[in-house]
Amino acid sequence: EREYETLSADLMKAKQTASRLPQVRAEYESLSAQWEEAKGLLPTKQEMAEVLSQVTVAGQRSGVEFLLFEPKPASPREIYFEHPIDVTVTGGYHQVGLFLSRVSDLPRIINVNSVDLKNVADPDDPEAPDLVEASMGLAAYTLNPGGAAPQPEAPQRRTAPQPRGGKRGGH
């Protein structure tokens, strides 16, 4: 009787899971479409030079001066490579803000991981414009051709409960 109740409960759970199949398939299709769109935002290795050029142009158009632009070695991840870049610019506060805004508006994904602002005004010249120095870590990304889209976890198989004292085959 207990085994019957356990099997009935398992059957009920299986029926509930099966009834959600259309919803799960729709979610999967939606996530697959989002994945394809996201892949378009990740350049290939060959396009990385163009991305770095776009960051430089964003800085020039914003009126900031680059003091440091140092790409670091790429770090592989499951489905992408992260390309860290150390950047230091000087300019007016609003110019630095405009630069960050333009970087965020680039067509590719580039994250600003950290920003450290410090005032670099000349105390001996009160007429000199107030300047800030912004040191930041940027991270650009490229698609890992060996990586794959995250796959949903497969449902785990459940075995029917065995009567007490029984043995499970092969386990």
C-alpha positions in Angstrom: 0.0 0.0 0.0 2.9 2.4 0.8 4.5 1.5 -2.5 1.3 2.2 -4.3 1.0 5.6 -2.6 4.6 6.5 -3.4 4.1 5.5 -7.0 0.9 7.4 -7.2 2.6 10.5 -5.9 5.4 10.1 -8.4 2.9 9.6 -11.2 1.1 12.8 -10.1 4.3 14.7 -10.1 5.2 13.4 -13.6 1.8 14.4 -15.0 2.2 17.9 -13.6 5.7 18.1 -15.1 4.4 16.8 -18.4 1.5 19.4 -18.4 4.2 22.2 -18.2 6.0 20.9 -21.3 4.4 23.5 -23.7 5.4 26.3 -21.3 8.9 25.0 -20.8 9.3 24.7 -24.6 8.2 28.3 -25.1 10.6 29.4 -22.4 13.4 27.4 -24.1 12.6 29.0 -27.5 12.6 32.5 -26.0 16.0 31.8 -24.3 17.4 30.4 -27.5 16.4 33.6 -29.3 17.9 35.7 -26.6 21.1 33.7 -26.8 21.3 34.2 -30.6 20.8 38.0 -30.0 23.5 38.1 -27.3 25.9 36.3 -29.5 25.6 39.2 -32.0 26.8 41.5 -29.2 30.0 39.5 -28.7 32.6 40.2 -31.4 34.8 37.5 -32.7 38.5 37.7 -32.1 39.1 39.4 -35.4 36.7 42.2 -34.5 38.4 43.0 -31.2 40.6 45.6 -32.8 37.5 47.4 -34.0 36.0 47.4 -30.5 39.2 48.9 -29.0 39.2 51.5 -31.8 35.6 52.4 -30.9 36.6 52.9 -27.2 39.4 55.2 -28.3 37.1 57.2 -30.6 34.5 57.5 -27.8 37.3 59.1 -25.7 38.4 61.5 -28.3 34.9 62.6 -29.1 34.3 63.2 -25.4 37.3 65.4 -25.1 39.3 63.2 -22.6 43.0 62.6 -22.9 44.2 59.0 -22.6 47.1 58.6 -20.1 46.9 54.8 -20.1 45.3 52.3 -22.5 46.6 48.8 -21.6 44.9 45.7 -22.9 45.5 42.7 -20.6 45.6 39.0 -21.6 42.2 37.4 -22.3 40.6 35.2 -19.6 38.6 32.2 -21.0 35.2 31.6 -19.6 32.7 28.9 -20.5 31.1 30.6 -23.5 33.2 33.8 -24.0 36.6 35.3 -23.4 37.0 38.4 -21.2 39.5 41.0 -22.4 40.3 43.3 -19.6 41.7 46.8 -20.4 43.2 49.2 -17.9 42.3 52.8 -18.9 43.2 56.1 -17.4 41.9 59.4 -18.8 42.0 63.0 -17.8 39.4 65.7 -18.6 36.6 67.6 -17.1 34.2 65.8 -14.8 31.4 66.0 -17.5 33.8 64.9 -20.2 34.7 61.8 -18.3 31.0 61.2 -17.7 30.3 61.6 -21.4 33.1 59.2 -22.2 31.6 56.5 -19.9 28.2 57.2 -21.5 29.6 56.7 -25.0 31.3 53.5 -24.0 28.0 52.2 -22.6 26.3 53.1 -25.9 28.7 51.1 -28.1 27.1 48.4 -30.1 29.2 45.7 -28.4 29.2 44.7 -24.7 31.9 46.5 -22.8 31.6 46.6 -19.0 33.2 49.3 -16.8 34.3 47.2 -13.8 35.7 50.0 -11.6 36.2 53.7 -11.7 38.5 55.8 -9.5 38.2 59.5 -9.8 40.6 62.0 -8.4 40.9 65.8 -8.7 44.1 66.9 -10.6 43.5 70.6 -10.5 46.6 72.8 -10.4 46.6 74.5 -7.0 49.0 77.2 -8.2 46.8 78.3 -11.0 43.3 79.2 -9.9 42.3 80.0 -13.5 43.2 76.5 -14.7 40.1 74.3 -15.4 39.3 71.6 -12.9 40.4 68.3 -14.2 39.8 64.8 -13.0 41.8 61.7 -13.6 39.7 58.6 -14.0 41.3 55.2 -13.8 39.0 52.3 -14.7 39.0 48.7 -15.6 37.1 47.9 -18.8 36.1 44.5 -20.0 35.4 43.6 -23.6 34.2 40.2 -24.6 34.5 37.9 -27.5 32.7 34.7 -28.2 34.5 31.5 -27.3 34.1 29.4 -30.5 34.7 26.2 -28.4 32.0 27.2 -25.9 28.4 26.3 -26.3 25.2 27.9 -25.2 24.2 26.9 -21.7 21.9 23.9 -21.9 19.0 23.4 -19.6 19.5 20.6 -17.1 18.1 17.3 -18.2 15.4 16.0 -15.8 16.8 13.4 -13.5 15.5 9.9 -13.9 13.7 8.5 -11.0 13.5 4.9 -10.3 10.6 3.2 -8.7 11.0 2.5 -5.0 12.1 -0.9 -4.2 10.4 -3.0 -1.5 12.4 -3.1 1.7 15.2 -5.6 1.6 15.2 -5.5 -2.3 18.2 -4.6 -4.3 18.4 -2.0 -7.0 19.9 -3.2 -10.2 23.4 -1.9 -11.1 23.6 0.7 -8.4 
